Amino acid sequence: MVRILKLLLFLFVAGFVALAGFAYLGDMAPQRTDVSQPVELNVGD
C-alpha cells in the first residue's frame, strides 16, 4: 500500500513540475498574420 502511495505522490509531483516547466518555457505565442478579404454588399437590391 505504501508503494502505491509513493508512486502516486511521485507522479503528482512529476506532473506538476512538467506543467510548471511547460508554462514557463513553452512558447505558446500565436503567429499573427494580416488577412484582407473583399466583401460584396448587396444594399440596393
Residue pairs with C-beta under 8 A, 6 or more apart in sequence:
none
